[in-house]
Amino acid sequence: MKITKKKRLETKGWKVGTATEFLQLSPEESAYIEMKLALSKNLQERRKDKSLTQEQLARLLKSSQSRVAKMETGDPSVSLDLLVRSLLVLGESQKSLAKILSGPRSNYVS
């Protein structure tokens, strides 16, 4: 958010903060969510790079299109295990997965 917009909101009585602050997430919870979102985003990008539909990916994973949609949006019902396995099916290497998971560490626990 732009600083000018933040100041304008604060002068009108609004409190501006992060989702982590609002939800009172621990650093570990925040890191988990950030990792899951990074994997989800990457899954969608890789699927599109390979010109696959969600349905085609679902067949490769022996899953359903709706499950792939949930995976790509970071739905809480989707496990990290399923996201990692799906990326491996799309050809991601262990090294590239490590890079995805070690992305921006602003909220990660050190």
C-alpha positions as a Markdown table, in Angstrom:
| # | Residue | x | y | z |
|---|---|---|---|---|
| 1 | Met | 0.0 | 0.0 | 0.0 |
| 2 | Lys | 1.2 | 3.4 | -0.8 |
| 3 | Ile | 2.4 | 5.5 | 2.2 |
| 4 | Thr | 0.1 | 8.4 | 1.2 |
| 5 | Lys | -3.0 | 6.1 | 1.2 |
| 6 | Lys | -2.0 | 4.5 | 4.5 |
| 7 | Lys | -1.6 | 8.0 | 6.1 |
| 8 | Arg | -4.9 | 9.1 | 4.7 |
| 9 | Leu | -6.7 | 6.0 | 6.1 |
| 10 | Glu | -5.0 | 6.4 | 9.5 |
| 11 | Thr | -6.0 | 10.1 | 9.7 |
| 12 | Lys | -9.6 | 8.9 | 9.2 |
| 13 | Gly | -9.4 | 6.5 | 12.1 |
| 14 | Trp | -8.6 | 3.3 | 10.3 |
| 15 | Lys | -5.9 | 1.0 | 11.6 |
| 16 | Val | -3.7 | -0.3 | 8.8 |
| 17 | Gly | -1.8 | -3.6 | 9.3 |
| 18 | Thr | -1.0 | -6.9 | 7.9 |
| 19 | Ala | -3.0 | -10.1 | 7.7 |
| 20 | Thr | -0.5 | -11.6 | 10.1 |
| 21 | Glu | -1.3 | -8.9 | 12.6 |
| 22 | Phe | -5.0 | -9.0 | 12.1 |
| 23 | Leu | -5.2 | -12.8 | 12.5 |
| 24 | Gln | -2.6 | -12.8 | 15.2 |
| 25 | Leu | -0.6 | -15.4 | 13.5 |
| 26 | Ser | 2.6 | -16.7 | 15.0 |
| 27 | Pro | 5.8 | -16.4 | 12.8 |
| 28 | Glu | 5.6 | -20.1 | 12.2 |
| 29 | Glu | 1.9 | -19.9 | 11.0 |
| 30 | Ser | 2.7 | -17.0 | 8.8 |
| 31 | Ala | 5.7 | -18.8 | 7.3 |
| 32 | Tyr | 3.5 | -21.9 | 6.6 |
| 33 | Ile | 0.9 | -19.8 | 4.8 |
| 34 | Glu | 3.6 | -18.0 | 2.8 |
| 35 | Met | 5.2 | -21.3 | 1.7 |
| 36 | Lys | 1.8 | -22.8 | 0.7 |
| 37 | Leu | 0.9 | -19.7 | -1.3 |
| 38 | Ala | 4.3 | -19.8 | -3.1 |
| 39 | Leu | 3.8 | -23.4 | -4.0 |
| 40 | Ser | 0.2 | -22.8 | -5.2 |
| 41 | Lys | 1.2 | -19.8 | -7.3 |
| 42 | Asn | 4.0 | -21.8 | -8.8 |
| 43 | Leu | 1.8 | -24.8 | -9.6 |
| 44 | Gln | -0.6 | -22.6 | -11.6 |
| 45 | Glu | 2.3 | -21.0 | -13.4 |
| 46 | Arg | 3.9 | -24.4 | -14.3 |
| 47 | Arg | 0.6 | -25.8 | -15.4 |
| 48 | Lys | 0.0 | -22.9 | -17.7 |
| 49 | Asp | 3.7 | -23.0 | -19.0 |
| 50 | Lys | 3.0 | -26.6 | -20.1 |
| 51 | Ser | -0.3 | -25.5 | -21.7 |
| 52 | Leu | -2.3 | -27.9 | -19.5 |
| 53 | Thr | -5.9 | -27.3 | -18.4 |
| 54 | Gln | -6.8 | -28.0 | -14.8 |
| 55 | Glu | -8.6 | -31.1 | -16.0 |
| 56 | Gln | -5.6 | -32.4 | -17.8 |
| 57 | Leu | -3.4 | -31.9 | -14.7 |
| 58 | Ala | -6.0 | -33.5 | -12.6 |
| 59 | Arg | -5.8 | -36.6 | -14.8 |
| 60 | Leu | -2.0 | -36.7 | -14.4 |
| 61 | Leu | -2.5 | -36.5 | -10.6 |
| 62 | Lys | -5.4 | -39.0 | -10.6 |
| 63 | Ser | -7.5 | -36.3 | -9.0 |
| 64 | Ser | -10.3 | -33.9 | -9.9 |
| 65 | Gln | -10.4 | -30.5 | -11.7 |
| 66 | Ser | -12.0 | -29.0 | -8.6 |
| 67 | Arg | -9.1 | -30.3 | -6.5 |
| 68 | Val | -6.6 | -28.7 | -8.8 |
| 69 | Ala | -8.5 | -25.4 | -8.6 |
| 70 | Lys | -8.3 | -25.6 | -4.8 |
| 71 | Met | -4.6 | -26.3 | -5.0 |
| 72 | Glu | -4.0 | -23.3 | -7.2 |
| 73 | Thr | -5.8 | -21.0 | -4.9 |
| 74 | Gly | -4.1 | -22.2 | -1.7 |
| 75 | Asp | -7.2 | -23.7 | -0.2 |
| 76 | Pro | -6.7 | -24.7 | 3.4 |
| 77 | Ser | -7.8 | -28.2 | 2.7 |
| 78 | Val | -4.8 | -28.8 | 0.4 |
| 79 | Ser | -1.7 | -30.2 | 2.0 |
| 80 | Leu | 1.8 | -29.2 | 1.3 |
| 81 | Asp | 2.5 | -32.8 | 0.4 |
| 82 | Leu | 0.0 | -32.6 | -2.5 |
| 83 | Leu | 1.4 | -29.3 | -3.7 |
| 84 | Val | 4.9 | -30.6 | -3.7 |
| 85 | Arg | 3.9 | -33.9 | -5.4 |
| 86 | Ser | 2.0 | -32.0 | -8.1 |
| 87 | Leu | 4.9 | -29.8 | -8.9 |
| 88 | Leu | 7.2 | -32.9 | -9.1 |
| 89 | Val | 4.7 | -34.4 | -11.6 |
| 90 | Leu | 5.0 | -31.2 | -13.7 |
| 91 | Gly | 8.8 | -31.7 | -13.8 |
| 92 | Glu | 10.0 | -29.4 | -11.0 |
| 93 | Ser | 13.3 | -30.5 | -9.5 |
| 94 | Gln | 14.1 | -30.7 | -5.8 |
| 95 | Lys | 16.4 | -27.7 | -6.3 |
| 96 | Ser | 13.7 | -25.6 | -7.9 |
| 97 | Leu | 11.3 | -26.6 | -5.1 |
| 98 | Ala | 13.9 | -25.5 | -2.6 |
| 99 | Lys | 14.2 | -22.1 | -4.4 |
| 100 | Ile | 10.4 | -21.7 | -4.4 |
| 101 | Leu | 10.3 | -22.4 | -0.6 |
| 102 | Ser | 13.2 | -20.1 | 0.2 |
| 103 | Gly | 11.7 | -17.2 | -1.7 |
| 104 | Pro | 11.0 | -13.9 | 0.1 |
| 105 | Arg | 11.6 | -14.6 | 3.7 |
| 106 | Ser | 10.0 | -11.4 | 5.1 |
| 107 | Asn | 7.7 | -13.4 | 7.4 |
| 108 | Tyr | 9.6 | -16.6 | 7.6 |
| 109 | Val | 11.1 | -17.9 | 10.8 |
| 110 | Ser | 14.9 | -17.9 | 10.7 |
